Amino acid sequence: MFLTRWQPLVGNEVNRLQHEMGRLFGHLGQQGNWPAAVPAYPAVNLWEDEQNVYAEAELPGINQDALQITVAQGDQLTIAGERQPLETQGTWHRQERGYGRFSRTFQLPALVDADKVEAKLEHGVLLVTLAKSEAAKPRRIAVKSE
């Protein structure tokens, strides 16, 4: 008797089918050249502390002039921009890095003050610091005795 590692057949087959469909038809219905099998772009981490909400996005090869960062309704952050295609004189053998327009909108965990948002792009990583509005910050309540 020999042992084999159990792998659910349905999950593996679905993943393989999605990969093949993305490879074959990934360019259809898309703006620019973003592969269909790639997760949402850009990859973003979102976290908070008592004073701020932070968003960190991976944007290699993006010029800061090509980025638009907006805050709407006090709790929605949008990161949008465009990556230009690489101009080459040779023949492509593989092209996995996408180009074109992108946009992602996130619901923030707290209301923020749109006038106190800072964004910094360094080594292909965008860090957006969003100061929480005074109404969203925790307040210590004094307890009085009678």
Contact map, one row per residue, 1 for C-alpha under 8 A:
11100000000000000000000000000000000000000000000000000000000000000000000000000000000000000000000000000000000000000000000000000000000000000000000000
11110000000000000000000000000000000000000000000000000000000000000000000000000000000000000000000000000000000000000000000000000000000000000000000000
11111000000000000000000000000000000000000000000000000000000000000000000000000000000000000000000000000000000000000000000000000000000000000000000000
01111100000000000000000000000000000000000000000000000000000000000000000000000000000000000000000000000000000000000000000000000000000000000000000000
00111110000000000000000000000000000000000000000000000000000000000000000000000000000000000000000000000000000000000000000000000000000000000000000000
00011111000000000000000000000000000000000000000000000000000000000000000000000000000000000000000000000000000000000000000000000000000000000000000000
00001111100100000000000000000000000000000000000000000000000000000000000000000000000000000000000000000000000000000000000000000000000000000000000000
00000111111100000000000000000000000000000000000000000000000000000000000000000000000000000000000000000000000000000000000000000000000000000000000000
00000011111110000000000000000000000000000000000000000000000000000000000000000000000000000000000000000000000000000000000000000000000000000000000000
00000001111111000000000000000000000000000000000000000000000000000000000000000000000000000000000000000000000000000000000000000000000000000000000000
00000001111111100000000000000000000000000000000000000000000000000000000000000000000000000000000000000000000000000000000000000000000000000000000000
00000011111111110000000000000000000000000000000000000000000000000000000000000000000000000000000000000000000000000000000000000000000000000000000000
00000000111111111000000000000000000000000000000000000000000000000000000000000000000000000000000000000000000000000000000000000000000000000000000000
00000000011111111100000000000000000000000000000000000000000000000000000000000000000000000000000000000000000000000000000000000000000000000000000000
00000000001111111110000000000000000000000000000000000000000000000000000000000000000000000000000000000000000000000000000000000000000000000000000000
00000000000111111111000000000000000000000000000000000000000000000000000000000000000000000000000000000000000000000000000000000000000000000000000000
00000000000011111111100000000000000000000000000000000000000000000000000000000000000000000000000000000000000000000000000000000000000000000000000000
00000000000001111111110000000000000010000000000000000000000000000000000000000000000000000000000000000000000000000000000000000000000000000000000000
00000000000000111111111000000000000010000000000000000000000000000000000000000000000000000000000000000000000000000000000000000000000000000000000000
00000000000000011111111100000000000000000000000000000000000000000000000000000000000000000000000000000000000000000000000000000000000000000000000000
00000000000000001111111111000000000000000000000000000000000000000000000000000000000000000000000000000000000000000000000000000000000000000000000000
00000000000000000111111111000000001110000000000000000000000000000000000000000000000000000000000000000000000000000000000000000000000000000000000000
00000000000000000011111111000000001110000000000000000000000000000000000000000000000000000000000000000000000000000000000000000000000000000000000000
00000000000000000001111111000000000000000000000000000000000000000000000000000000000000000000000000000000000000000000000000000000000000000000000000
00000000000000000000111111110000000100000000000000000000000000000000000000000000000000000000000000000000000000000000000000000000000000000000000000
00000000000000000000111111110100011110000000000000000000000000000000000000000000000000000000000000000000000000000000000000000000000000000000000000
00000000000000000000000011111100111100000000000000000000000000000000000000000000000000000000000000000000000000000000000000000000000000000000000000
00000000000000000000000011111100000000000000000000000000000000000000000000000000000000000000000000000000000000000000000000000000000000000000000000
00000000000000000000000000111110000000000000000000000000000000000000000000000000000000000000000000000000000000000000000000000000000000000000000000
00000000000000000000000001111111110000000000000000000000000000000000000000000000000000000000000000000000000000000000000000000000000000000000000000
00000000000000000000000000001111110000000000000000000000000000000000000000000000000000000000000000011000000000000000000000000000000000000000000000
00000000000000000000000000000111110000000000000000000000000000000000000000000000000000000000000001111000000000000000000000000000000000000000000000
00000000000000000000000000100111111000000000000000000000000000000000000000000000000000000000000001110000000000000000000000000000000000000000000000
00000000000000000000000001100111111101000000000000000000000000000000000000000000000000000000000011110000000000000000000000000000000000000000000000
00000000000000000000011001100000111111000000000000000000000000000000000000000000000000000000000101000000000000000000000000000000000000000000000000
00000000000000000000011011100000011111100000000000000000000000000000000000000000000000000000000000000000000000000000000000000000000000000000000000
00000000000000000110011001000000001111100000000000000000000000000000000000000000000000000000000000000000000000000000000000000000000000000000000000
00000000000000000000000000000000011111111000000000000000000000000000000000000000000000000000000000000000000000000000000000000000000000000000000000
00000000000000000000000000000000000111111010000000000000000000000000000000000000000000000000000000000000000000000000000000000000000000000000000000
00000000000000000000000000000000000001111110000000000000000000000000000000000000000000000000000000000000000000000000000000000000000000000000000000
00000000000000000000000000000000000001111110000000000000000000000000000000000000000000000000000000000111000000000000000000000000000000000000000000
00000000000000000000000000000000000000011111000000000000111000000000000000000000000000000000000000000101000000000000000000000000000000000000000000
00000000000000000000000000000000000000111111100000000000110000000000000000000000000000000000000000000000000000000000000000000000000000000000000000
00000000000000000000000000000000000000000111110000000011110000000000000000000000000000000000000000000000000000000000000000000000000000000000000000
00000000000000000000000000000000000000000011111000000111100000000000000000000000000000000000000000000000000000000000000000000000000000000000000000
00000000000000000000000000000000000000000001111100001111000000000000000000000000000000000000000000000000000000000000000000000000000000000000000000
00000000000000000000000000000000000000000000111110001110000000000000000000000000000000000000000000000000000000000000000000000000000000000000000000
00000000000000000000000000000000000000000000011111111100000000000000000000000000000000000000000000000000000010000000000000000000000000000000000000
00000000000000000000000000000000000000000000001111111000000000000000000000000000000000000000000000000000000000000000000000000000000000000000000000
00000000000000000000000000000000000000000000000111110000000000000000000000000000000000000000000000000000000000000000000000000000000000001100000000
00000000000000000000000000000000000000000000000111111000000000000000000000000000000000000000000000000000000000000000000000000000001100001000000000
00000000000000000000000000000000000000000000000111111100000000000000000000000000000000000000000000000000000000010000000000000000111100000000000000
00000000000000000000000000000000000000000000011110111110000000000000000000000000000000000000000000000000000111010000000000000000111100000000000000
00000000000000000000000000000000000000000000111100011111000000000000000000000000000000000000000000000000000000000000000000000011110000000000000000
00000000000000000000000000000000000000000001111000001111100000000000000000000000000000000000000000000000000000000000000000000111100000000000000000
00000000000000000000000000000000000000000001110000000111110000000000000000000000000000000000000000000000000000000000000000001111000000000000000000
00000000000000000000000000000000000000000111100000000011111000000000000000000000000000000000000000000000000000000000000000001110000000000000000000
00000000000000000000000000000000000000000111000000000001111100000000000000000000000000000000000000000000000000000000000000011100000000000000000000
00000000000000000000000000000000000000000100000000000000111111000000000000000000000000000000000000000000000000000000000000011100000000000000000000
00000000000000000000000000000000000000000000000000000000011111000000000000000000000000000000000000000000000000000000000000111000000000000000000000
00000000000000000000000000000000000000000000000000000000001111100000000000000000001000000000000000000000000000000000000000010000000000000000000000
00000000000000000000000000000000000000000000000000000000001111110110000000000000011000000000000000000000000000000000000000010000000000000000000000
00000000000000000000000000000000000000000000000000000000000011111110000000000000001000000000000000000000000000000000000000000000000000000000000000
00000000000000000000000000000000000000000000000000000000000001111110000000000000000000000000000000000000000000000000000010000000000000000000000000
00000000000000000000000000000000000000000000000000000000000000111110000000000000000000000000000000000000000000000000000000000000000000000000000000
00000000000000000000000000000000000000000000000000000000000001111111000000000000111000000000000000000000000000000000000000000000000000000000000000
00000000000000000000000000000000000000000000000000000000000001111111100000000011110000000000000000000000000000000000000000000000000000000000000000
00000000000000000000000000000000000000000000000000000000000000000111110000000111100000000000000000000000000000000000000000000000000000000000000000
00000000000000000000000000000000000000000000000000000000000000000011111000001111000000000000000000000000000000000000000000000000000000000000000000
00000000000000000000000000000000000000000000000000000000000000000001111100001110000000000000000000000000000000000000000000000000000000000000000000
00000000000000000000000000000000000000000000000000000000000000000000111111111100000000000000000000000000000000000100000000000000000000000000000000
00000000000000000000000000000000000000000000000000000000000000000000011111111000000000000000000000000000000000000000000000000000000000000000000000
00000000000000000000000000000000000000000000000000000000000000000000001111110000000000000000000000000000000000000000000000000000000000000000000000
00000000000000000000000000000000000000000000000000000000000000000000001111110000000000000000000000000000000000111100000000000000000000000000000000
00000000000000000000000000000000000000000000000000000000000000000000001111111000000000000000000000000000001111110000000000000000000000000000000000
00000000000000000000000000000000000000000000000000000000000000000000001111111100000000000000000000000000111100000000000000000000000000000000000000
00000000000000000000000000000000000000000000000000000000000000000000111100111110000000000000000000000000111100000000000000000000000000000000000000
00000000000000000000000000000000000000000000000000000000000000000001111000011111000000000000000000000011110000000000000000000000000000000000000000
00000000000000000000000000000000000000000000000000000000000000000011110000001111100000000000000000000011100000000000000000000000000000000000000000
00000000000000000000000000000000000000000000000000000000000000000011100000000111110000000000000000001111000000000000000000000000000000000000000000
00000000000000000000000000000000000000000000000000000000000000000111000000000011111000000000000000001110000000000000000000000000000000000000000000
00000000000000000000000000000000000000000000000000000000000001000110000000000001111100000000000000111100000000000000000000000000000000000000000000
00000000000000000000000000000000000000000000000000000000000011100100000000000000111110000000000001111000000000000000000000000000000000000000000000
00000000000000000000000000000000000000000000000000000000000000000000000000000000011111000000000000110000000000000000000000000000000000000000000000
00000000000000000000000000000000000000000000000000000000000000000000000000000000001111100000000001110000000000000000000000000000000000000000000000
00000000000000000000000000000000000000000000000000000000000000000000000000000000000111110000000000000000000000000000000000000000000000000000000000
00000000000000000000000000000000000000000000000000000000000000000000000000000000000011111000000000000000000000000000000000000000000000000000000000
00000000000000000000000000000000000000000000000000000000000000000000000000000000000001111110000000000000000000000000000000000000000000000000000000
00000000000000000000000000000000000000000000000000000000000000000000000000000000000000111110000000000000000000000000000000000000000000000000000000
00000000000000000000000000000000000000000000000000000000000000000000000000000000000000011111000000000000000000000000000000000000000000000000000000
00000000000000000000000000000000000000000000000000000000000000000000000000000000000000011111100000000000000000000000000000000000000000000000000000
00000000000000000000000000000000000000000000000000000000000000000000000000000000000000000111111000000000000000000000000000000000000000000000000000
00000000000000000000000000000000000000000000000000000000000000000000000000000000000000000011111000000000000000000000000000000000000000000000000000
00000000000000000000000000000000000000000000000000000000000000000000000000000000000000000001111100000000000000000000000000000000000000000000000000
00000000000000000000000000000000000000000000000000000000000000000000000000000000000000000001111111000000000000000000000000000000000000000000000000
00000000000000000000000000000000001000000000000000000000000000000000000000000000000000000000011111000000000000000000000000000000000000000000000000
00000000000000000000000000000000010000000000000000000000000000000000000000000000000000000000001111100000000000000000000000000000000000000000000000
00000000000000000000000000000001111000000000000000000000000000000000000000000000001010000000001111110000000000000000000000000000000000000000000000
00000000000000000000000000000001110000000000000000000000000000000000000000000000011110000000000011111000000000000000000000000000000000000000000000
00000000000000000000000000000011110000000000000000000000000000000000000000000000011110000000000001111100000000000000000000000000000000000000000000
00000000000000000000000000000011000000000000000000000000000000000000000000000001111000000000000000111110000000000000000000000000000000000000000000
00000000000000000000000000000000000000001100000000000000000000000000000000000001110000000000000000011111000000000000000000000000000000000000000000
00000000000000000000000000000000000000001000000000000000000000000000000000000111100000000000000000001111100000000000000000000000000000000000000000
00000000000000000000000000000000000000001100000000000000000000000000000000000111000000000000000000000111110000000000000000000000000000000000000000
00000000000000000000000000000000000000000000000000000000000000000000000000011110000000000000000000000011111000000000000000000000000000000000000000
00000000000000000000000000000000000000000000000000000000000000000000000000011100000000000000000000000001111100000000000000000000000000000000000000
00000000000000000000000000000000000000000000000000000000000000000000000000111000000000000000000000000000111110000000000000000000000000000000000000
00000000000000000000000000000000000000000000000000001000000000000000000000111000000000000000000000000000011111100000000000000000000000000000000000
00000000000000000000000000000000000000000000000100001000000000000000000000100000000000000000000000000000001111100000000000000000000000000000000000
00000000000000000000000000000000000000000000000000001000000000000000000000100000000000000000000000000000000111110000000000000000000100010000000000
00000000000000000000000000000000000000000000000000000000000000000000000001100000000000000000000000000000000111111000000000000000000110110000000000
00000000000000000000000000000000000000000000000000011000000000000000000001100000000000000000000000000000000001111100000000000000011110010000000000
00000000000000000000000000000000000000000000000000000000000000000000000001000000000000000000000000000000000000111111100000000000011110000000000000
00000000000000000000000000000000000000000000000000000000000000000000001001000000000000000000000000000000000000011111100000000000011000000000000000
00000000000000000000000000000000000000000000000000000000000000000000000000000000000000000000000000000000000000001111100000000000000000000000000000
00000000000000000000000000000000000000000000000000000000000000000000000000000000000000000000000000000000000000001111110000000000011000000000000000
00000000000000000000000000000000000000000000000000000000000000000000000000000000000000000000000000000000000000001111111000000001111000000000000000
00000000000000000000000000000000000000000000000000000000000000000000000000000000000000000000000000000000000000000001111100000001110000000000000000
00000000000000000000000000000000000000000000000000000000000000000000000000000000000000000000000000000000000000000000111110000111100000000000000000
00000000000000000000000000000000000000000000000000000000000000000000000000000000000000000000000000000000000000000000011111000111000000000000000000
00000000000000000000000000000000000000000000000000000000000000010000000000000000000000000000000000000000000000000000001111111110000000000000000000
00000000000000000000000000000000000000000000000000000000000000000000000000000000000000000000000000000000000000000000000111111100000000000000000000
00000000000000000000000000000000000000000000000000000000000100000000000000000000000000000000000000000000000000000000000011111000000000000000000000
00000000000000000000000000000000000000000000000000000000011111000000000000000000000000000000000000000000000000000000000011111100000000000000000000
00000000000000000000000000000000000000000000000000000001111100000000000000000000000000000000000000000000000000000000000011111110000000000000000000
00000000000000000000000000000000000000000000000000000011111000000000000000000000000000000000000000000000000000000000001111011111000000000000000000
00000000000000000000000000000000000000000000000000000111100000000000000000000000000000000000000000000000000000000000001110001111100000000000000000
00000000000000000000000000000000000000000000000000000111000000000000000000000000000000000000000000000000000000000000111100000111110000000000000000
00000000000000000000000000000000000000000000000000011110000000000000000000000000000000000000000000000000000000000000111000000011111000000000000000
00000000000000000000000000000000000000000000000000011100000000000000000000000000000000000000000000000000000000011101110000000001111100000000000000
00000000000000000000000000000000000000000000000000111000000000000000000000000000000000000000000000000000000000011101100000000000111110000000000000
00000000000000000000000000000000000000000000000000111000000000000000000000000000000000000000000000000000000001111000000000000000011111011000000000
00000000000000000000000000000000000000000000000000000000000000000000000000000000000000000000000000000000000000111000000000000000001111111000000000
00000000000000000000000000000000000000000000000000000000000000000000000000000000000000000000000000000000000000000000000000000000000111111000000000
00000000000000000000000000000000000000000000000000000000000000000000000000000000000000000000000000000000000000100000000000000000000011111000000000
00000000000000000000000000000000000000000000000000000000000000000000000000000000000000000000000000000000000001110000000000000000000111111100000000
00000000000000000000000000000000000000000000000001100000000000000000000000000000000000000000000000000000000000000000000000000000000111111110000000
00000000000000000000000000000000000000000000000001000000000000000000000000000000000000000000000000000000000000000000000000000000000000011111000000
00000000000000000000000000000000000000000000000000000000000000000000000000000000000000000000000000000000000000000000000000000000000000001111100000
00000000000000000000000000000000000000000000000000000000000000000000000000000000000000000000000000000000000000000000000000000000000000000111110000
00000000000000000000000000000000000000000000000000000000000000000000000000000000000000000000000000000000000000000000000000000000000000000011111000
00000000000000000000000000000000000000000000000000000000000000000000000000000000000000000000000000000000000000000000000000000000000000000001111100
00000000000000000000000000000000000000000000000000000000000000000000000000000000000000000000000000000000000000000000000000000000000000000000111110
00000000000000000000000000000000000000000000000000000000000000000000000000000000000000000000000000000000000000000000000000000000000000000000011111
00000000000000000000000000000000000000000000000000000000000000000000000000000000000000000000000000000000000000000000000000000000000000000000001111
00000000000000000000000000000000000000000000000000000000000000000000000000000000000000000000000000000000000000000000000000000000000000000000000111
